[in-house]
Amino acid sequence: MSQSKAYSTKNDLSADLREKMIPLLNARLADSIDLQTQCKQAHWNVKGPDFIALHELFDKINEDVDAHLQPER
Ligand SMILES: [Fe+2]
């Protein structure tokens, strides 16, 4: 039995398909948050001669992932 709660929506997916999508979307959301956390960890801890290039790259990747997680901003 599912523990999820589906809210009313205007999309045309069937209730059964929506129910199946919930755990898949939750897993991808968790993956994206994990990627962001790892990018920030790398951003803060990168060392060496390529520091600034990698430091900025990890921050840019984090920003791009954030845009997918919070498209309204
Ligand atoms: Fe920085």
PDB file of the backbone (N, CA, C, O) and the ligand in Angstrom, with CONECT records:
HET    LIG  A 101       1
ATOM      1  N   MET A   1       0.845  -1.185   0.000  1.00  0.00           N
ATOM      2  CA  MET A   1       0.000   0.000   0.000  1.00  0.00           C
ATOM      3  C   MET A   1       0.884   1.240   0.000  1.00  0.00           C
ATOM      4  O   MET A   1       1.874   1.319   0.728  1.00  0.00           O
ATOM      5  N   SER A   2       0.509   2.197  -0.826  1.00  0.00           N
ATOM      6  CA  SER A   2       1.302   3.415  -0.970  1.00  0.00           C
ATOM      7  C   SER A   2       1.064   4.373   0.185  1.00  0.00           C
ATOM      8  O   SER A   2      -0.051   4.489   0.693  1.00  0.00           O
ATOM      9  N   GLN A   3       2.125   5.058   0.592  1.00  0.00           N
ATOM     10  CA  GLN A   3       2.023   6.064   1.642  1.00  0.00           C
ATOM     11  C   GLN A   3       1.928   7.466   1.052  1.00  0.00           C
ATOM     12  O   GLN A   3       1.782   8.440   1.790  1.00  0.00           O
ATOM     13  N   SER A   4       2.011   7.577  -0.284  1.00  0.00           N
ATOM     14  CA  SER A   4       2.019   8.889  -0.919  1.00  0.00           C
ATOM     15  C   SER A   4       0.602   9.444  -1.040  1.00  0.00           C
ATOM     16  O   SER A   4      -0.388   8.716  -0.986  1.00  0.00           O
ATOM     17  N   LYS A   5       0.549  10.780  -1.210  1.00  0.00           N
ATOM     18  CA  LYS A   5      -0.729  11.442  -1.399  1.00  0.00           C
ATOM     19  C   LYS A   5      -0.650  12.266  -2.670  1.00  0.00           C
ATOM     20  O   LYS A   5       0.219  13.129  -2.800  1.00  0.00           O
ATOM     21  N   ALA A   6      -1.550  12.008  -3.607  1.00  0.00           N
ATOM     22  CA  ALA A   6      -1.561  12.759  -4.858  1.00  0.00           C
ATOM     23  C   ALA A   6      -2.594  13.884  -4.750  1.00  0.00           C
ATOM     24  O   ALA A   6      -3.728  13.671  -4.322  1.00  0.00           O
ATOM     25  N   TYR A   7      -2.175  15.064  -5.142  1.00  0.00           N
ATOM     26  CA  TYR A   7      -3.074  16.216  -5.132  1.00  0.00           C
ATOM     27  C   TYR A   7      -3.768  16.334  -6.474  1.00  0.00           C
ATOM     28  O   TYR A   7      -3.279  15.802  -7.471  1.00  0.00           O
ATOM     29  N   SER A   8      -4.889  17.016  -6.514  1.00  0.00           N
ATOM     30  CA  SER A   8      -5.582  17.219  -7.780  1.00  0.00           C
ATOM     31  C   SER A   8      -4.697  18.057  -8.697  1.00  0.00           C
ATOM     32  O   SER A   8      -3.964  18.934  -8.242  1.00  0.00           O
ATOM     33  N   THR A   9      -4.780  17.772  -9.997  1.00  0.00           N
ATOM     34  CA  THR A   9      -3.940  18.454 -10.962  1.00  0.00           C
ATOM     35  C   THR A   9      -4.655  18.544 -12.303  1.00  0.00           C
ATOM     36  O   THR A   9      -5.643  17.850 -12.540  1.00  0.00           O
ATOM     37  N   LYS A  10      -4.151  19.396 -13.164  1.00  0.00           N
ATOM     38  CA  LYS A  10      -4.735  19.532 -14.496  1.00  0.00           C
ATOM     39  C   LYS A  10      -4.044  18.642 -15.522  1.00  0.00           C
ATOM     40  O   LYS A  10      -4.466  18.601 -16.678  1.00  0.00           O
ATOM     41  N   ASN A  11      -2.978  17.918 -15.122  1.00  0.00           N
ATOM     42  CA  ASN A  11      -2.319  17.065 -16.121  1.00  0.00           C
ATOM     43  C   ASN A  11      -3.203  15.880 -16.465  1.00  0.00           C
ATOM     44  O   ASN A  11      -4.121  15.538 -15.719  1.00  0.00           O
ATOM     45  N   ASP A  12      -2.920  15.253 -17.606  1.00  0.00           N
ATOM     46  CA  ASP A  12      -3.804  14.197 -18.092  1.00  0.00           C
ATOM     47  C   ASP A  12      -3.271  12.789 -17.835  1.00  0.00           C
ATOM     48  O   ASP A  12      -3.706  11.831 -18.475  1.00  0.00           O
ATOM     49  N   LEU A  13      -2.333  12.664 -16.903  1.00  0.00           N
ATOM     50  CA  LEU A  13      -1.856  11.324 -16.555  1.00  0.00           C
ATOM     51  C   LEU A  13      -2.906  10.611 -15.718  1.00  0.00           C
ATOM     52  O   LEU A  13      -3.594  11.222 -14.901  1.00  0.00           O
ATOM     53  N   SER A  14      -3.014   9.312 -15.938  1.00  0.00           N
ATOM     54  CA  SER A  14      -3.980   8.540 -15.155  1.00  0.00           C
ATOM     55  C   SER A  14      -3.540   8.511 -13.690  1.00  0.00           C
ATOM     56  O   SER A  14      -2.363   8.695 -13.381  1.00  0.00           O
ATOM     57  N   ALA A  15      -4.485   8.281 -12.810  1.00  0.00           N
ATOM     58  CA  ALA A  15      -4.177   8.215 -11.378  1.00  0.00           C
ATOM     59  C   ALA A  15      -3.174   7.103 -11.107  1.00  0.00           C
ATOM     60  O   ALA A  15      -2.280   7.259 -10.276  1.00  0.00           O
ATOM     61  N   ASP A  16      -3.322   5.979 -11.807  1.00  0.00           N
ATOM     62  CA  ASP A  16      -2.401   4.854 -11.615  1.00  0.00           C
ATOM     63  C   ASP A  16      -0.981   5.233 -12.038  1.00  0.00           C
ATOM     64  O   ASP A  16      -0.014   4.934 -11.338  1.00  0.00           O
ATOM     65  N   LEU A  17      -0.869   5.892 -13.187  1.00  0.00           N
ATOM     66  CA  LEU A  17       0.455   6.307 -13.657  1.00  0.00           C
ATOM     67  C   LEU A  17       1.058   7.359 -12.732  1.00  0.00           C
ATOM     68  O   LEU A  17       2.252   7.321 -12.438  1.00  0.00           O
ATOM     69  N   ARG A  18       0.240   8.289 -12.279  1.00  0.00           N
ATOM     70  CA  ARG A  18       0.736   9.306 -11.335  1.00  0.00           C
ATOM     71  C   ARG A  18       1.268   8.638 -10.075  1.00  0.00           C
ATOM     72  O   ARG A  18       2.314   9.020  -9.551  1.00  0.00           O
ATOM     73  N   GLU A  19       0.543   7.644  -9.599  1.00  0.00           N
ATOM     74  CA  GLU A  19       0.971   6.926  -8.390  1.00  0.00           C
ATOM     75  C   GLU A  19       2.323   6.249  -8.609  1.00  0.00           C
ATOM     76  O   GLU A  19       3.167   6.230  -7.713  1.00  0.00           O
ATOM     77  N   LYS A  20       2.523   5.694  -9.807  1.00  0.00           N
ATOM     78  CA  LYS A  20       3.799   5.031 -10.115  1.00  0.00           C
ATOM     79  C   LYS A  20       4.934   6.041 -10.275  1.00  0.00           C
ATOM     80  O   LYS A  20       6.090   5.722  -9.999  1.00  0.00           O
ATOM     81  N   MET A  21       4.610   7.251 -10.718  1.00  0.00           N
ATOM     82  CA  MET A  21       5.637   8.271 -10.953  1.00  0.00           C
ATOM     83  C   MET A  21       6.183   8.864  -9.649  1.00  0.00           C
ATOM     84  O   MET A  21       7.325   9.321  -9.609  1.00  0.00           O
ATOM     85  N   ILE A  22       5.391   8.858  -8.611  1.00  0.00           N
ATOM     86  CA  ILE A  22       5.792   9.529  -7.359  1.00  0.00           C
ATOM     87  C   ILE A  22       7.124   9.012  -6.814  1.00  0.00           C
ATOM     88  O   ILE A  22       8.010   9.819  -6.535  1.00  0.00           O
ATOM     89  N   PRO A  23       7.300   7.689  -6.651  1.00  0.00           N
ATOM     90  CA  PRO A  23       8.605   7.241  -6.118  1.00  0.00           C
ATOM     91  C   PRO A  23       9.753   7.496  -7.092  1.00  0.00           C
ATOM     92  O   PRO A  23      10.881   7.749  -6.670  1.00  0.00           O
ATOM     93  N   LEU A  24       9.469   7.431  -8.400  1.00  0.00           N
ATOM     94  CA  LEU A  24      10.526   7.693  -9.384  1.00  0.00           C
ATOM     95  C   LEU A  24      10.968   9.149  -9.302  1.00  0.00           C
ATOM     96  O   LEU A  24      12.165   9.436  -9.296  1.00  0.00           O
ATOM     97  N   LEU A  25      10.020  10.056  -9.240  1.00  0.00           N
ATOM     98  CA  LEU A  25      10.359  11.478  -9.164  1.00  0.00           C
ATOM     99  C   LEU A  25      11.032  11.821  -7.835  1.00  0.00           C
ATOM    100  O   LEU A  25      11.957  12.632  -7.790  1.00  0.00           O
ATOM    101  N   ASN A  26      10.564  11.204  -6.768  1.00  0.00           N
ATOM    102  CA  ASN A  26      11.214  11.440  -5.471  1.00  0.00           C
ATOM    103  C   ASN A  26      12.662  10.971  -5.495  1.00  0.00           C
ATOM    104  O   ASN A  26      13.537  11.628  -4.930  1.00  0.00           O
ATOM    105  N   ALA A  27      12.922   9.842  -6.144  1.00  0.00           N
ATOM    106  CA  ALA A  27      14.295   9.330  -6.228  1.00  0.00           C
ATOM    107  C   ALA A  27      15.177  10.275  -7.052  1.00  0.00           C
ATOM    108  O   ALA A  27      16.323  10.528  -6.682  1.00  0.00           O
ATOM    109  N   ARG A  28      14.653  10.793  -8.155  1.00  0.00           N
ATOM    110  CA  ARG A  28      15.447  11.724  -8.981  1.00  0.00           C
ATOM    111  C   ARG A  28      15.669  13.034  -8.233  1.00  0.00           C
ATOM    112  O   ARG A  28      16.734  13.640  -8.360  1.00  0.00           O
ATOM    113  N   LEU A  29      14.682  13.483  -7.454  1.00  0.00           N
ATOM    114  CA  LEU A  29      14.857  14.683  -6.643  1.00  0.00           C
ATOM    115  C   LEU A  29      15.977  14.459  -5.626  1.00  0.00           C
ATOM    116  O   LEU A  29      16.833  15.323  -5.442  1.00  0.00           O
ATOM    117  N   ALA A  30      15.969  13.317  -4.978  1.00  0.00           N
ATOM    118  CA  ALA A  30      17.023  12.998  -4.011  1.00  0.00           C
ATOM    119  C   ALA A  30      18.388  12.947  -4.706  1.00  0.00           C
ATOM    120  O   ALA A  30      19.382  13.425  -4.158  1.00  0.00           O
ATOM    121  N   ASP A  31      18.437  12.368  -5.907  1.00  0.00           N
ATOM    122  CA  ASP A  31      19.701  12.315  -6.669  1.00  0.00           C
ATOM    123  C   ASP A  31      20.202  13.728  -6.969  1.00  0.00           C
ATOM    124  O   ASP A  31      21.396  14.001  -6.849  1.00  0.00           O
ATOM    125  N   SER A  32      19.306  14.615  -7.355  1.00  0.00           N
ATOM    126  CA  SER A  32      19.695  15.988  -7.694  1.00  0.00           C
ATOM    127  C   SER A  32      20.207  16.737  -6.468  1.00  0.00           C
ATOM    128  O   SER A  32      21.193  17.469  -6.549  1.00  0.00           O
ATOM    129  N   ILE A  33      19.544  16.557  -5.350  1.00  0.00           N
ATOM    130  CA  ILE A  33      19.994  17.202  -4.113  1.00  0.00           C
ATOM    131  C   ILE A  33      21.355  16.647  -3.711  1.00  0.00           C
ATOM    132  O   ILE A  33      22.218  17.393  -3.249  1.00  0.00           O
ATOM    133  N   ASP A  34      21.552  15.342  -3.884  1.00  0.00           N
ATOM    134  CA  ASP A  34      22.847  14.732  -3.586  1.00  0.00           C
ATOM    135  C   ASP A  34      23.932  15.298  -4.499  1.00  0.00           C
ATOM    136  O   ASP A  34      25.039  15.585  -4.044  1.00  0.00           O
ATOM    137  N   LEU A  35      23.621  15.459  -5.778  1.00  0.00           N
ATOM    138  CA  LEU A  35      24.588  16.040  -6.715  1.00  0.00           C
ATOM    139  C   LEU A  35      24.948  17.458  -6.298  1.00  0.00           C
ATOM    140  O   LEU A  35      26.119  17.835  -6.327  1.00  0.00           O
ATOM    141  N   GLN A  36      23.964  18.237  -5.915  1.00  0.00           N
ATOM    142  CA  GLN A  36      24.232  19.607  -5.451  1.00  0.00           C
ATOM    143  C   GLN A  36      25.142  19.602  -4.235  1.00  0.00           C
ATOM    144  O   GLN A  36      26.100  20.372  -4.167  1.00  0.00           O
ATOM    145  N   THR A  37      24.844  18.742  -3.282  1.00  0.00           N
ATOM    146  CA  THR A  37      25.655  18.672  -2.068  1.00  0.00           C
ATOM    147  C   THR A  37      27.097  18.290  -2.393  1.00  0.00           C
ATOM    148  O   THR A  37      28.035  18.857  -1.834  1.00  0.00           O
ATOM    149  N   GLN A  38      27.270  17.327  -3.300  1.00  0.00           N
ATOM    150  CA  GLN A  38      28.623  16.920  -3.676  1.00  0.00           C
ATOM    151  C   GLN A  38      29.355  18.025  -4.431  1.00  0.00           C
ATOM    152  O   GLN A  38      30.558  18.206  -4.244  1.00  0.00           O
ATOM    153  N   CYS A  39      28.647  18.764  -5.281  1.00  0.00           N
ATOM    154  CA  CYS A  39      29.269  19.886  -6.006  1.00  0.00           C
ATOM    155  C   CYS A  39      29.722  20.966  -5.030  1.00  0.00           C
ATOM    156  O   CYS A  39      30.820  21.504  -5.170  1.00  0.00           O
ATOM    157  N   LYS A  40      28.903  21.283  -4.060  1.00  0.00           N
ATOM    158  CA  LYS A  40      29.284  22.302  -3.088  1.00  0.00           C
ATOM    159  C   LYS A  40      30.456  21.822  -2.228  1.00  0.00           C
ATOM    160  O   LYS A  40      31.357  22.599  -1.909  1.00  0.00           O
ATOM    161  N   GLN A  41      30.439  20.552  -1.858  1.00  0.00           N
ATOM    162  CA  GLN A  41      31.548  20.008  -1.075  1.00  0.00           C
ATOM    163  C   GLN A  41      32.840  20.116  -1.877  1.00  0.00           C
ATOM    164  O   GLN A  41      33.873  20.504  -1.333  1.00  0.00           O
ATOM    165  N   ALA A  42      32.794  19.780  -3.157  1.00  0.00           N
ATOM    166  CA  ALA A  42      33.981  19.877  -4.012  1.00  0.00           C
ATOM    167  C   ALA A  42      34.382  21.340  -4.194  1.00  0.00           C
ATOM    168  O   ALA A  42      35.568  21.669  -4.149  1.00  0.00           O
ATOM    169  N   HIS A  43      33.405  22.213  -4.397  1.00  0.00           N
ATOM    170  CA  HIS A  43      33.653  23.655  -4.555  1.00  0.00           C
ATOM    171  C   HIS A  43      34.427  24.208  -3.357  1.00  0.00           C
ATOM    172  O   HIS A  43      35.375  24.976  -3.517  1.00  0.00           O
ATOM    173  N   TRP A  44      34.012  23.808  -2.169  1.00  0.00           N
ATOM    174  CA  TRP A  44      34.618  24.341  -0.950  1.00  0.00           C
ATOM    175  C   TRP A  44      35.971  23.707  -0.639  1.00  0.00           C
ATOM    176  O   TRP A  44      36.780  24.297   0.077  1.00  0.00           O
ATOM    177  N   ASN A  45      36.224  22.517  -1.168  1.00  0.00           N
ATOM    178  CA  ASN A  45      37.419  21.775  -0.743  1.00  0.00           C
ATOM    179  C   ASN A  45      38.453  21.540  -1.832  1.00  0.00           C
ATOM    180  O   ASN A  45      39.482  20.916  -1.572  1.00  0.00           O
ATOM    181  N   VAL A  46      38.206  22.026  -3.052  1.00  0.00           N
ATOM    182  CA  VAL A  46      39.180  21.809  -4.127  1.00  0.00           C
ATOM    183  C   VAL A  46      40.482  22.532  -3.798  1.00  0.00           C
ATOM    184  O   VAL A  46      40.473  23.628  -3.237  1.00  0.00           O
ATOM    185  N   LYS A  47      41.609  21.900  -4.157  1.00  0.00           N
ATOM    186  CA  LYS A  47      42.933  22.472  -3.898  1.00  0.00           C
ATOM    187  C   LYS A  47      43.797  22.234  -5.126  1.00  0.00           C
ATOM    188  O   LYS A  47      43.463  21.411  -5.979  1.00  0.00           O
ATOM    189  N   GLY A  48      44.892  22.945  -5.214  1.00  0.00           N
ATOM    190  CA  GLY A  48      45.862  22.675  -6.261  1.00  0.00           C
ATOM    191  C   GLY A  48      45.940  23.760  -7.307  1.00  0.00           C
ATOM    192  O   GLY A  48      45.256  24.778  -7.212  1.00  0.00           O
ATOM    193  N   PRO A  49      46.787  23.538  -8.320  1.00  0.00           N
ATOM    194  CA  PRO A  49      47.048  24.571  -9.327  1.00  0.00           C
ATOM    195  C   PRO A  49      45.816  24.927 -10.174  1.00  0.00           C
ATOM    196  O   PRO A  49      45.746  26.028 -10.721  1.00  0.00           O
ATOM    197  N   ASP A  50      44.866  24.030 -10.284  1.00  0.00           N
ATOM    198  CA  ASP A  50      43.641  24.311 -11.051  1.00  0.00           C
ATOM    199  C   ASP A  50      42.506  24.763 -10.138  1.00  0.00           C
ATOM    200  O   ASP A  50      41.332  24.679 -10.499  1.00  0.00           O
ATOM    201  N   PHE A  51      42.871  25.243  -8.955  1.00  0.00           N
ATOM    202  CA  PHE A  51      41.850  25.584  -7.959  1.00  0.00           C
ATOM    203  C   PHE A  51      40.734  26.461  -8.520  1.00  0.00           C
ATOM    204  O   PHE A  51      39.563  26.089  -8.440  1.00  0.00           O
ATOM    205  N   ILE A  52      41.075  27.613  -9.085  1.00  0.00           N
ATOM    206  CA  ILE A  52      40.024  28.580  -9.445  1.00  0.00           C
ATOM    207  C   ILE A  52      39.120  28.043 -10.558  1.00  0.00           C
ATOM    208  O   ILE A  52      37.908  28.255 -10.529  1.00  0.00           O
ATOM    209  N   ALA A  53      39.706  27.349 -11.538  1.00  0.00           N
ATOM    210  CA  ALA A  53      38.887  26.797 -12.616  1.00  0.00           C
ATOM    211  C   ALA A  53      37.909  25.759 -12.074  1.00  0.00           C
ATOM    212  O   ALA A  53      36.730  25.769 -12.429  1.00  0.00           O
ATOM    213  N   LEU A  54      38.393  24.871 -11.224  1.00  0.00           N
ATOM    214  CA  LEU A  54      37.519  23.831 -10.664  1.00  0.00           C
ATOM    215  C   LEU A  54      36.537  24.421  -9.657  1.00  0.00           C
ATOM    216  O   LEU A  54      35.370  24.032  -9.615  1.00  0.00           O
ATOM    217  N   HIS A  55      37.014  25.354  -8.856  1.00  0.00           N
ATOM    218  CA  HIS A  55      36.155  26.021  -7.876  1.00  0.00           C
ATOM    219  C   HIS A  55      34.944  26.645  -8.581  1.00  0.00           C
ATOM    220  O   HIS A  55      33.806  26.478  -8.144  1.00  0.00           O
ATOM    221  N   GLU A  56      35.205  27.357  -9.663  1.00  0.00           N
ATOM    222  CA  GLU A  56      34.115  28.000 -10.413  1.00  0.00           C
ATOM    223  C   GLU A  56      33.260  26.972 -11.156  1.00  0.00           C
ATOM    224  O   GLU A  56      32.041  27.128 -11.240  1.00  0.00           O
ATOM    225  N   LEU A  57      33.879  25.938 -11.687  1.00  0.00           N
ATOM    226  CA  LEU A  57      33.124  24.891 -12.387  1.00  0.00           C
ATOM    227  C   LEU A  57      32.140  24.211 -11.452  1.00  0.00           C
ATOM    228  O   LEU A  57      30.972  24.040 -11.802  1.00  0.00           O
ATOM    229  N   PHE A  58      32.590  23.821 -10.273  1.00  0.00           N
ATOM    230  CA  PHE A  58      31.697  23.146  -9.328  1.00  0.00           C
ATOM    231  C   PHE A  58      30.548  24.069  -8.913  1.00  0.00           C
ATOM    232  O   PHE A  58      29.426  23.603  -8.713  1.00  0.00           O
ATOM    233  N   ASP A  59      30.809  25.344  -8.785  1.00  0.00           N
ATOM    234  CA  ASP A  59      29.738  26.284  -8.437  1.00  0.00           C
ATOM    235  C   ASP A  59      28.752  26.431  -9.583  1.00  0.00           C
ATOM    236  O   ASP A  59      27.545  26.524  -9.357  1.00  0.00           O
ATOM    237  N   LYS A  60      29.255  26.452 -10.811  1.00  0.00           N
ATOM    238  CA  LYS A  60      28.375  26.570 -11.984  1.00  0.00           C
ATOM    239  C   LYS A  60      27.477  25.334 -12.115  1.00  0.00           C
ATOM    240  O   LYS A  60      26.288  25.451 -12.409  1.00  0.00           O
ATOM    241  N   ILE A  61      28.054  24.165 -11.896  1.00  0.00           N
ATOM    242  CA  ILE A  61      27.248  22.933 -11.954  1.00  0.00           C
ATOM    243  C   ILE A  61      26.165  22.983 -10.885  1.00  0.00           C
ATOM    244  O   ILE A  61      25.014  22.628 -11.140  1.00  0.00           O
ATOM    245  N   ASN A  62      26.532  23.420  -9.704  1.00  0.00           N
ATOM    246  CA  ASN A  62      25.557  23.546  -8.627  1.00  0.00           C
ATOM    247  C   ASN A  62      24.414  24.490  -9.026  1.00  0.00           C
ATOM    248  O   ASN A  62      23.244  24.197  -8.780  1.00  0.00           O
ATOM    249  N   GLU A  63      24.761  25.608  -9.635  1.00  0.00           N
ATOM    250  CA  GLU A  63      23.732  26.564 -10.069  1.00  0.00           C
ATOM    251  C   GLU A  63      22.813  25.953 -11.123  1.00  0.00           C
ATOM    252  O   GLU A  63      21.600  26.157 -11.090  1.00  0.00           O
ATOM    253  N   ASP A  64      23.394  25.207 -12.054  1.00  0.00           N
ATOM    254  CA  ASP A  64      22.585  24.572 -13.100  1.00  0.00           C
ATOM    255  C   ASP A  64      21.635  23.535 -12.505  1.00  0.00           C
ATOM    256  O   ASP A  64      20.471  23.461 -12.899  1.00  0.00           O
ATOM    257  N   VAL A  65      22.121  22.740 -11.564  1.00  0.00           N
ATOM    258  CA  VAL A  65      21.256  21.752 -10.916  1.00  0.00           C
ATOM    259  C   VAL A  65      20.159  22.481 -10.140  1.00  0.00           C
ATOM    260  O   VAL A  65      19.000  22.066 -10.156  1.00  0.00           O
ATOM    261  N   ASP A  66      20.524  23.554  -9.471  1.00  0.00           N
ATOM    262  CA  ASP A  66      19.549  24.327  -8.697  1.00  0.00           C
ATOM    263  C   ASP A  66      18.435  24.860  -9.590  1.00  0.00           C
ATOM    264  O   ASP A  66      17.272  24.891  -9.187  1.00  0.00           O
ATOM    265  N   ALA A  67      18.790  25.280 -10.803  1.00  0.00           N
ATOM    266  CA  ALA A  67      17.774  25.793 -11.730  1.00  0.00           C
ATOM    267  C   ALA A  67      16.744  24.715 -12.079  1.00  0.00           C
ATOM    268  O   ALA A  67      15.580  25.025 -12.331  1.00  0.00           O
ATOM    269  N   HIS A  68      17.170  23.461 -12.093  1.00  0.00           N
ATOM    270  CA  HIS A  68      16.231  22.376 -12.364  1.00  0.00           C
ATOM    271  C   HIS A  68      15.389  22.050 -11.137  1.00  0.00           C
ATOM    272  O   HIS A  68      14.236  21.634 -11.249  1.00  0.00           O
ATOM    273  N   LEU A  69      15.987  22.245  -9.961  1.00  0.00           N
ATOM    274  CA  LEU A  69      15.254  21.913  -8.729  1.00  0.00           C
ATOM    275  C   LEU A  69      14.258  22.996  -8.358  1.00  0.00           C
ATOM    276  O   LEU A  69      13.206  22.710  -7.787  1.00  0.00           O
ATOM    277  N   GLN A  70      14.590  24.246  -8.684  1.00  0.00           N
ATOM    278  CA  GLN A  70      13.737  25.367  -8.288  1.00  0.00           C
ATOM    279  C   GLN A  70      13.533  26.290  -9.483  1.00  0.00           C
ATOM    280  O   GLN A  70      14.022  27.419  -9.471  1.00  0.00           O
ATOM    281  N   PRO A  71      12.812  25.832 -10.530  1.00  0.00           N
ATOM    282  CA  PRO A  71      12.671  26.624 -11.751  1.00  0.00           C
ATOM    283  C   PRO A  71      11.899  27.931 -11.572  1.00  0.00           C
ATOM    284  O   PRO A  71      11.943  28.776 -12.466  1.00  0.00           O
ATOM    285  N   GLU A  72      11.208  28.129 -10.478  1.00  0.00           N
ATOM    286  CA  GLU A  72      10.415  29.347 -10.280  1.00  0.00           C
ATOM    287  C   GLU A  72      11.274  30.552  -9.906  1.00  0.00           C
ATOM    288  O   GLU A  72      10.828  31.691 -10.048  1.00  0.00           O
ATOM    289  N   ARG A  73      12.503  30.320  -9.427  1.00  0.00           N
ATOM    290  CA  ARG A  73      13.339  31.451  -8.993  1.00  0.00           C
ATOM    291  C   ARG A  73      13.902  32.195 -10.168  1.00  0.00           C
ATOM    292  O   ARG A  73      14.627  33.174  -9.990  1.00  0.00           O
TER     293      ARG A  73
HETATM  294 FE   LIG A 101      33.499  30.327  -3.938  1.00  0.00          FE2+
END
